[in-house]
Amino acid sequence: MTRDLSRLLRPRSIAVVGGGAWCAQVVKQTLLMGFPGDVHIVHPKGVVVEGITSVPLVEDLPQAPDAVFVGVNRHITVDVISRLARMGAGGAVCFASGFSEVAAEDADGVDLQAQLVAAAGDMPFLGPNCYGYINALDGALLWPDQHGCTRVDAGVAILTQSSNIAINLTMQLRGLPIAYTVACGNMAQTSQAEIALGLLDDPRVTAIGLHIEGFGDTCAWHRLALRAAERGVPLIALKVGASEQAQRATVSHTASLAGGDAGAEALLRRLGIGRVRDLPTFVETLKLLHVAGRLDAPTLSSVSCSGGEASLAADTAHGRKVSVPALTQTQRDVLGAALGPMVALSNPLDYNTYIWRNAEAMARAWAPMAADHIGLTLLIVDYPHTDATDWECATLAALQVRAQTGRPVAVVATLPELMPIGVAQRLIAGGVVPMNGLTEAIAAAEVAAHLEPPVARAPMPPGLAREAVTLTELEAKAALAGLGVDIPKSVSVEGETVPELDGFSPPFAVKGLGLAHKTEAGAVLLNIGLDDIEAALSDLPGTGAMIEEMVTGGVAELLVGFTRDAAHGFVLTLGAGGVLTEMLADTVSLLVPSDESAVKRALTQLKCAPLLSGYRGKPAADLNSIVGAVMAAQSYVIAQADVISEVEINPLICTPTRAVAADALIRIAKD
C-alpha cells in the first residue's frame, strides 16, 4: 500500500499533542522557521506555549490538522492516533519510545506497536520512537529539539534511522542546502523507502541521502529506485550494520564470503544507489550531486599552486575508480599560452603563483583543465581562517571557469575547516561545488561518476528459511547438470570395489563423500592413474566415494555461489575459486535474478579477470561457457527458490572450450 504523505510532510496546519518540554520545543522551532500556517496545541490543562493556548482534545481543534506531533506516553499515543485517524488528520509523528524496541505489550499481552498500526488505519505516521522531520522549504517541522537547518528554496533530503545522526547532520557547516531531514524511528507503518517516495513528489528535492540500518521490504526499495530514476533524482546511501550471515559458521565458502555486507552492496548496486562509507563523504557527495548532478565521466583534473598538493591529489585518486588523464595537445597549447614557459604542464597541474591575485589570468589558466572529457575539475584552494582577503581572486576565478566552460567545477579545501561557509554559499550560487576535504571530494566524485540506472526487474525475495540438508557431490552435480551445467564424467563407489571405468579417460580424481570441506579433510586425491585407484580408495575419509575424470587444460578456477540472504534476497557470488578462495577473497556479488550482461561485467571486475582473457600468452577461457554455467545454476536456484539454502560450484574449471563444475554443493530443505 502506498500512502499519501503530502499533508504530513508539506502541511498547512500543525498540531502538537502534549505539554512537556519536548512539545514546547516543537512549537518554538516551528515558529522560528517561519511556518506560515496554523499551529495548535492539545493539552487537557489549558497550557500556553509561545502565546498559543491549548485545547483539551484533538476533537476540539478547528479542523483536522495536516500534521500532528504526538508527544505523550506510549499508551496514550495509541488512543490519540486512533482519534486523529477518525477525524481525518493528514498524518502524525509518534515521539514516544517503548514499543517494538523493547517488545512492549499491554496488560492483556497485546503488542503495543501492532495496536498503534491498527489504530492509525490508512493515516500515515512516522515512528514510533521518532524525532519527526524538518521541512526547510516551507518552514514546516515536527521536531522536538535543536537543529541547524535554515530556509532554502531547493536542496537535498536526508533520511536516517537515527535521530541523533539526523540532528548532527543538520548542524553541518559545509554549505549543503538541506530541504528535508527525516528521522524514521521504528518504521512501524511507514518505511524509509516509502518516506523517500513521498519526498520525490517535491520537485525542489535535488538528491536524497539515506542512512540505512536495514532494508526490510526490498520491493519497496526497488519502487523507490525506479521512481527516482524517472524523476532524475540521485539516491545515495550510508549503509551500516552487518547481517546475521556474517556472524555464523557455514558449510560453504560462498556463505562466508557473501555474508555480512555483500548482500547489501549487491542490492544497492542493483538499485542504482550510490554508496558511501562515512558521514563526511555522505555530505560531500550530496553537495556534489545537488550542484553538479551525476558526473558524465570518471575523470578528474586537479589544479593547485603547489607541487605538494598536486602529488597529494594524484595519490588520493590512486586506487579509486577515477582517473587523472594526461593533458591533450589542445589543453597543452592553451595552457602554455596562459602560463608561459616557466610552468611544467601536466594533470595534476601546479600552476605556481605567477598569476595569483589576477582572477582573469587564473580563470584563463584553469579553464582548459575543465575540458569536455573531464568529469570534474578540482580547484584546490585552502582559505585561511586568519585573513582570506587575498583568496577572493580564487573564488572569482572559479566562478568564471564554471560560467565559461559549463563543465562541473569544484573548489576543494584539502582540510575541511579551510572552506568558509560564506564562500561555500557563494560558490553554490554560481554553480561551483565547494568541497570540504580532498579525500572526501575524490570519494564523492567516484560515487557521482558511477551512478547507474536501476535494474528494471526486482530482486527475488528470500522467502522463509527452512532446515536444510546437504546433498552429496554426486547428487548436487546431477541436479545442476539437469539444467545445463557441464560436469565431469563420474561414477560412485560401493565399498572399496573399483567400478568398471570403460569409456573413462585418466587421470582421475578420487573423492570422499559426506564431507563439507573435502580438501581440508584430505578427501580429494588428484592425478590418480587406473592402477592406483584401489589404493587411493582404501585410505579415503568420508561416508562414500566417487571417481571422476579430471578436467584438463584449465586456465582459471572460479567460484559460483548462491546464498539465501534473509535481508536482501538470493545473493550470487562470483570469485576466484579453488583451495585459495577464502584466502584471496576476490569476489563480486550480485542479486538473483541477474542477466548475462551483468554476469559478464561482474567477471571483469575480479582481480583474476586477466586469467580469463589470456594472461601472459596463455589461452583465454571460453567466456560464453562460463556465463552459461552461471545462468544454468541460477535457473536451478530460481526453480527451487522455496527450498534452496545454498548452491555452490567450486571450482568451476575454465578451459578454452568448456566451463566444468569440478565440485558442487547444494543445501536444500528437508522434505
HUVEN-V800910 format. One record per residue. N is the residue number from 1. RES is the residue in one small letter. OMEGA is omega in degrees with one decimal (999 if undefined). Layout:
n = [N/N]
res = [RES/RES]
omega = [OMEGA/OMEGA]
//
This chain:
n = [1/2/3/4/5/6/7/8/9/10/11/12/13/14/15/16/17/18/19/20/21/22/23/24/25/26/27/28/29/30/31/32/33/34/35/36/37/38/39/40/41/42/43/44/45/46/47/48/49/50/51/52/53/54/55/56/57/58/59/60/61/62/63/64/65/66/67/68/69/70/71/72/73/74/75/76/77/78/79/80/81/82/83/84/85/86/87/88/89/90/91/92/93/94/95/96/97/98/99/100/101/102/103/104/105/106/107/108/109/110/111/112/113/114/115/116/117/118/119/120/121/122/123/124/125/126/127/128/129/130/131/132/133/134/135/136/137/138/139/140/141/142/143/144/145/146/147/148/149/150/151/152/153/154/155/156/157/158/159/160/161/162/163/164/165/166/167/168/169/170/171/172/173/174/175/176/177/178/179/180/181/182/183/184/185/186/187/188/189/190/191/192/193/194/195/196/197/198/199/200/201/202/203/204/205/206/207/208/209/210/211/212/213/214/215/216/217/218/219/220/221/222/223/224/225/226/227/228/229/230/231/232/233/234/235/236/237/238/239/240/241/242/243/244/245/246/247/248/249/250/251/252/253/254/255/256/257/258/259/260/261/262/263/264/265/266/267/268/269/270/271/272/273/274/275/276/277/278/279/280/281/282/283/284/285/286/287/288/289/290/291/292/293/294/295/296/297/298/299/300/301/302/303/304/305/306/307/308/309/310/311/312/313/314/315/316/317/318/319/320/321/322/323/324/325/326/327/328/329/330/331/332/333/334/335/336/337/338/339/340/341/342/343/344/345/346/347/348/349/350/351/352/353/354/355/356/357/358/359/360/361/362/363/364/365/366/367/368/369/370/371/372/373/374/375/376/377/378/379/380/381/382/383/384/385/386/387/388/389/390/391/392/393/394/395/396/397/398/399/400/401/402/403/404/405/406/407/408/409/410/411/412/413/414/415/416/417/418/419/420/421/422/423/424/425/426/427/428/429/430/431/432/433/434/435/436/437/438/439/440/441/442/443/444/445/446/447/448/449/450/451/452/453/454/455/456/457/458/459/460/461/462/463/464/465/466/467/468/469/470/471/472/473/474/475/476/477/478/479/480/481/482/483/484/485/486/487/488/489/490/491/492/493/494/495/496/497/498/499/500/501/502/503/504/505/506/507/508/509/510/511/512/513/514/515/516/517/518/519/520/521/522/523/524/525/526/527/528/529/530/531/532/533/534/535/536/537/538/539/540/541/542/543/544/545/546/547/548/549/550/551/552/553/554/555/556/557/558/559/560/561/562/563/564/565/566/567/568/569/570/571/572/573/574/575/576/577/578/579/580/581/582/583/584/585/586/587/588/589/590/591/592/593/594/595/596/597/598/599/600/601/602/603/604/605/606/607/608/609/610/611/612/613/614/615/616/617/618/619/620/621/622/623/624/625/626/627/628/629/630/631/632/633/634/635/636/637/638/639/640/641/642/643/644/645/646/647/648/649/650/651/652/653/654/655/656/657/658/659/660/661/662/663/664/665/666/667/668/669/670/671]
res = [m/t/r/d/l/s/r/l/l/r/p/r/s/i/a/v/v/g/g/g/a/w/c/a/q/v/v/k/q/t/l/l/m/g/f/p/g/d/v/h/i/v/h/p/k/g/v/v/v/e/g/i/t/s/v/p/l/v/e/d/l/p/q/a/p/d/a/v/f/v/g/v/n/r/h/i/t/v/d/v/i/s/r/l/a/r/m/g/a/g/g/a/v/c/f/a/s/g/f/s/e/v/a/a/e/d/a/d/g/v/d/l/q/a/q/l/v/a/a/a/g/d/m/p/f/l/g/p/n/c/y/g/y/i/n/a/l/d/g/a/l/l/w/p/d/q/h/g/c/t/r/v/d/a/g/v/a/i/l/t/q/s/s/n/i/a/i/n/l/t/m/q/l/r/g/l/p/i/a/y/t/v/a/c/g/n/m/a/q/t/s/q/a/e/i/a/l/g/l/l/d/d/p/r/v/t/a/i/g/l/h/i/e/g/f/g/d/t/c/a/w/h/r/l/a/l/r/a/a/e/r/g/v/p/l/i/a/l/k/v/g/a/s/e/q/a/q/r/a/t/v/s/h/t/a/s/l/a/g/g/d/a/g/a/e/a/l/l/r/r/l/g/i/g/r/v/r/d/l/p/t/f/v/e/t/l/k/l/l/h/v/a/g/r/l/d/a/p/t/l/s/s/v/s/c/s/g/g/e/a/s/l/a/a/d/t/a/h/g/r/k/v/s/v/p/a/l/t/q/t/q/r/d/v/l/g/a/a/l/g/p/m/v/a/l/s/n/p/l/d/y/n/t/y/i/w/r/n/a/e/a/m/a/r/a/w/a/p/m/a/a/d/h/i/g/l/t/l/l/i/v/d/y/p/h/t/d/a/t/d/w/e/c/a/t/l/a/a/l/q/v/r/a/q/t/g/r/p/v/a/v/v/a/t/l/p/e/l/m/p/i/g/v/a/q/r/l/i/a/g/g/v/v/p/m/n/g/l/t/e/a/i/a/a/a/e/v/a/a/h/l/e/p/p/v/a/r/a/p/m/p/p/g/l/a/r/e/a/v/t/l/t/e/l/e/a/k/a/a/l/a/g/l/g/v/d/i/p/k/s/v/s/v/e/g/e/t/v/p/e/l/d/g/f/s/p/p/f/a/v/k/g/l/g/l/a/h/k/t/e/a/g/a/v/l/l/n/i/g/l/d/d/i/e/a/a/l/s/d/l/p/g/t/g/a/m/i/e/e/m/v/t/g/g/v/a/e/l/l/v/g/f/t/r/d/a/a/h/g/f/v/l/t/l/g/a/g/g/v/l/t/e/m/l/a/d/t/v/s/l/l/v/p/s/d/e/s/a/v/k/r/a/l/t/q/l/k/c/a/p/l/l/s/g/y/r/g/k/p/a/a/d/l/n/s/i/v/g/a/v/m/a/a/q/s/y/v/i/a/q/a/d/v/i/s/e/v/e/i/n/p/l/i/c/t/p/t/r/a/v/a/a/d/a/l/i/r/i/a/k/d]
omega = [177.0/-177.6/176.6/-177.8/-171.3/-179.9/-179.5/-174.0/179.7/-171.1/169.4/176.3/-177.1/173.5/178.0/-179.4/-178.2/-175.1/-179.2/-177.1/179.6/-179.3/177.8/179.2/176.7/-179.9/-178.6/-177.4/177.8/179.9/178.2/179.0/178.2/179.3/-174.1/-175.7/-179.0/176.1/-178.3/177.3/176.8/178.1/-173.9/-174.9/175.9/-179.9/176.4/-179.9/179.1/177.8/-179.4/-179.9/-176.1/168.2/-172.8/-172.2/177.9/178.8/179.5/177.4/-177.0/176.1/176.9/-176.2/176.9/-175.8/-175.0/171.3/-177.7/-173.9/178.3/-175.8/-168.7/-178.6/177.8/179.6/-179.1/-179.8/-179.0/179.6/179.2/-178.5/176.7/179.3/-179.0/-177.5/174.4/176.1/-177.0/179.9/-173.9/168.3/179.1/-174.0/-171.6/172.9/178.5/178.2/-173.9/-178.7/175.4/179.7/-174.5/175.8/175.8/-175.8/179.9/177.5/-179.7/-177.6/-175.9/-179.1/175.4/176.5/-179.1/179.6/179.4/-178.8/-177.4/-176.9/-179.3/-179.5/-179.2/171.6/175.3/177.9/2.6/-177.9/-166.4/176.7/179.2/-174.5/172.0/173.6/-176.3/176.4/-176.2/-179.1/-178.2/177.0/167.7/-167.9/-169.8/-174.6/173.9/174.4/-178.8/-177.8/171.3/-178.2/177.8/176.8/177.5/-179.9/-176.8/173.0/178.9/177.4/-178.7/176.0/178.8/178.4/-178.4/176.5/177.8/178.4/-177.1/179.8/177.6/-177.8/-179.0/179.1/-175.6/177.3/-179.4/176.0/-177.7/-179.7/178.8/165.7/-177.9/170.3/-168.8/177.9/-176.3/-178.6/-179.2/-177.7/-173.6/-173.8/177.9/178.8/178.9/177.8/178.8/175.7/178.2/179.9/177.7/177.9/-179.2/-176.3/179.7/178.2/-174.0/179.0/-179.8/176.7/-172.7/170.4/-167.9/172.4/177.6/-172.8/-173.7/-175.8/-178.8/177.5/176.9/177.3/177.7/176.6/178.0/-177.4/179.7/179.6/179.9/177.7/178.6/-178.6/-178.3/-179.4/-179.4/178.8/178.8/-177.6/164.4/-175.7/179.7/175.0/178.4/-179.4/-179.8/-177.4/-178.6/-173.5/-172.8/177.2/179.0/-177.0/-177.4/173.6/-176.2/-174.9/179.5/180.0/-176.3/-178.8/177.4/-167.4/-171.9/179.2/178.2/178.8/-180.0/179.8/179.8/179.0/-179.0/-179.0/-178.1/179.7/178.5/-176.5/172.5/-172.4/-177.4/-175.7/177.6/178.6/175.2/-178.5/-176.4/178.3/176.7/179.4/178.1/-178.9/178.0/-174.4/-170.5/-176.0/177.7/175.9/-175.6/177.4/178.3/-175.9/-177.1/162.3/177.1/-177.5/176.9/177.7/-177.6/175.0/177.8/178.8/177.1/178.5/179.7/178.7/180.0/-179.7/-179.1/179.1/-176.2/178.8/176.0/-178.6/172.4/178.8/176.4/-169.7/176.3/-179.6/171.2/179.5/178.1/177.4/-178.2/-179.5/-177.3/178.3/179.4/178.5/-177.2/-171.7/179.1/-171.7/-174.2/-175.5/175.4/-174.2/179.4/170.7/6.0/-176.9/168.0/-174.6/-178.0/-177.0/-177.8/-174.7/-179.3/-177.8/177.1/-173.7/-179.7/179.9/178.0/179.3/178.3/-179.2/-177.0/-172.4/179.6/179.0/179.4/-177.3/-175.4/-177.7/-179.2/-179.1/-179.1/175.7/-178.8/175.5/-173.1/-179.3/174.9/-178.6/179.5/178.9/176.1/178.5/-176.0/-176.9/-177.3/-177.7/177.1/-179.8/-179.5/178.2/-179.6/-179.5/178.8/179.4/178.0/179.4/178.4/-178.3/-176.6/-172.6/-175.2/-179.0/178.2/-177.0/177.4/168.1/-170.7/169.3/-178.0/173.5/-174.1/-175.3/-178.4/172.3/-179.2/-176.8/179.0/176.9/179.6/-179.0/177.3/-179.8/179.4/-180.0/178.7/176.8/177.7/-177.3/172.3/-174.8/-174.9/178.7/-178.8/179.6/-180.0/-179.2/-178.6/175.1/178.2/178.4/178.6/179.3/-174.8/179.8/-175.9/175.3/-178.5/174.4/179.4/173.8/-174.3/-177.0/-178.4/175.5/178.1/171.7/-174.0/-174.3/-177.1/175.9/179.3/178.5/-171.1/172.7/-179.1/176.0/172.8/179.3/178.4/-180.0/-178.9/-179.8/179.7/179.5/-179.3/179.0/179.8/178.1/169.9/176.4/179.5/179.4/177.7/172.5/-174.8/178.9/177.7/-177.7/175.1/-178.1/179.0/-179.5/179.0/-178.7/175.0/-177.7/177.2/-179.8/177.6/179.2/175.8/4.5/-175.1/166.0/177.2/-171.8/169.6/-179.0/177.3/-179.4/-178.2/-177.5/-170.9/-177.6/-179.7/-178.9/-177.9/-175.7/176.0/178.3/-173.0/177.0/179.8/176.2/-176.7/-177.0/-175.6/-174.8/-176.8/178.2/179.6/-179.5/-172.9/-177.6/-172.5/175.2/177.4/-177.4/179.8/-178.0/176.0/176.7/177.5/175.4/174.3/177.8/-178.6/176.1/-179.4/175.8/177.7/174.6/-177.5/168.3/171.9/-175.5/177.7/176.3/174.1/-179.7/-174.5/-176.8/-168.4/-176.8/178.3/-178.3/174.3/-180.0/174.2/-178.1/173.1/-173.8/179.5/-173.2/-178.2/-174.5/-174.8/178.0/-179.0/-179.5/-179.9/-173.6/169.0/-178.2/175.7/173.7/177.5/0.4/172.7/-178.5/-174.9/-178.4/178.5/178.2/178.9/178.4/-179.1/179.5/179.8/-179.0/179.2/176.1/179.9/-177.6/178.8/177.6/-177.3/-177.2/178.4/-172.7/176.9/174.2/178.6/-179.5/178.0/173.5/177.0/-175.1/-179.7/177.5/178.3/-179.4/178.1/178.2/179.2/-177.4/178.0/177.9/177.3/177.7/177.3/180.0/-179.5/-179.0/-176.8/-170.8/-177.7/-172.7/-175.4/171.5/179.0/170.0/179.3/167.1/-179.2/6.0/162.1/-176.8/-174.0/179.1/177.2/-176.8/-173.6/167.0/-167.3/177.4/-178.7/175.0/-178.9/178.1/174.5/171.0/-170.9/-175.8/175.9/176.6/999]
//
